[in-house]
Amino acid sequence: MKKVTKKIILGLGLAAILAIGADCSDINLRSCSSCHGTTFEKKALGKSKIVKDISATKISEDLIAYKKGTLNKYGMGSVMKGQVAKYSDKELTEMSLKIKGE
């Protein structure tokens, strides 16, 4: 393979990797802060567990379940479904990692 072709392939591969990473790095957690606090230190509406004390895996599982409409913790299923419906499962997993600072 010619050097130019290899460089093009490597460049396209790198661009694809960066684009995939960019999808999730743009997740904005500000909409969560009104109920959960800016560092996820609050019980949402005085009802929920404190999110910062939950593992990233459990946060991800719960967010995906809220999106599917199969979770209704503390009677907040409808509210949470509305908040997370626009995100893909991958984005919700990335969101849980971002919440935990991972």
C-alpha positions as CSV (number, residue, x, y, z in Angstrom):
1,M,0.0,0.0,0.0
2,K,1.3,3.4,-0.8
3,K,2.3,5.9,1.9
4,V,-0.4,8.4,0.9
5,T,-3.1,5.8,1.0
6,K,-2.0,4.6,4.5
7,K,-2.0,8.2,5.7
8,I,-5.5,8.8,4.4
9,I,-6.8,5.6,6.0
10,L,-5.2,6.4,9.3
11,G,-6.5,10.0,9.1
12,L,-10.0,8.8,8.4
13,G,-9.8,6.3,11.2
14,L,-8.7,8.9,13.7
15,A,-11.4,11.3,12.6
16,A,-14.0,8.6,13.1
17,I,-12.7,7.8,16.6
18,L,-12.8,11.5,17.5
19,A,-16.3,11.9,16.1
20,I,-17.6,9.0,18.2
21,G,-16.0,10.5,21.3
22,A,-17.5,13.9,20.5
23,D,-21.0,12.5,20.5
24,C,-20.9,11.8,24.2
25,S,-18.6,14.5,25.4
26,D,-21.2,17.1,24.6
27,I,-23.7,15.7,27.1
28,N,-25.0,18.6,29.3
29,L,-25.8,17.7,32.8
30,R,-27.2,21.2,33.7
31,S,-30.8,20.1,33.3
32,C,-30.2,17.5,36.0
33,S,-28.9,20.0,38.5
34,S,-32.2,21.7,39.3
35,C,-33.4,18.5,41.0
36,H,-30.2,16.6,41.8
37,G,-27.8,19.5,42.6
38,T,-24.8,20.6,40.6
39,T,-22.7,17.8,42.1
40,F,-25.6,15.3,42.4
41,E,-25.6,15.8,46.2
42,K,-29.3,16.3,46.6
43,K,-32.3,14.0,47.0
44,A,-34.4,15.0,43.9
45,L,-37.5,16.7,45.2
46,G,-36.6,15.3,48.7
47,K,-37.4,11.8,47.5
48,S,-34.6,10.1,45.6
49,K,-31.3,8.6,46.7
50,I,-28.3,10.9,46.3
51,V,-27.0,10.1,42.9
52,K,-23.4,10.8,43.6
53,D,-23.5,7.9,46.1
54,I,-24.7,5.4,43.4
55,S,-22.3,3.5,41.1
56,A,-21.9,4.5,37.5
57,T,-23.2,1.1,36.4
58,K,-26.4,1.5,38.5
59,I,-27.0,5.0,37.3
60,S,-26.7,3.9,33.7
61,E,-29.0,0.9,34.3
62,D,-31.6,3.2,36.0
63,L,-31.4,5.9,33.3
64,I,-31.9,3.3,30.5
65,A,-34.8,1.8,32.5
66,Y,-36.4,5.2,32.9
67,K,-36.1,5.8,29.2
68,K,-37.8,2.5,28.5
69,G,-40.5,3.3,30.9
70,T,-39.8,0.2,33.1
71,L,-38.7,2.1,36.2
72,N,-40.8,4.3,38.5
73,K,-38.7,4.9,41.6
74,Y,-40.2,7.3,44.0
75,G,-43.1,7.9,41.6
76,M,-40.7,9.9,39.3
77,G,-40.8,7.5,36.3
78,S,-42.7,9.9,34.0
79,V,-40.6,12.9,34.9
80,M,-37.3,11.0,34.4
81,K,-38.6,9.3,31.2
82,G,-39.2,12.8,29.8
83,Q,-35.7,13.9,30.8
84,V,-33.8,11.0,29.3
85,A,-36.0,10.0,26.3
86,K,-33.9,12.0,23.8
87,Y,-30.6,10.2,24.7
88,S,-29.3,6.9,23.3
89,D,-28.4,4.1,25.7
90,K,-24.7,4.9,24.9
91,E,-25.2,8.5,25.8
92,L,-26.9,7.5,29.0
93,T,-24.0,5.3,29.9
94,E,-21.6,8.1,29.1
95,M,-23.8,10.4,31.2
96,S,-23.5,8.1,34.2
97,L,-19.7,8.1,33.9
98,K,-19.6,11.9,33.6
99,I,-21.8,12.2,36.7
100,K,-19.2,10.0,38.6
101,G,-16.3,11.9,37.1
102,E,-14.9,8.9,35.3
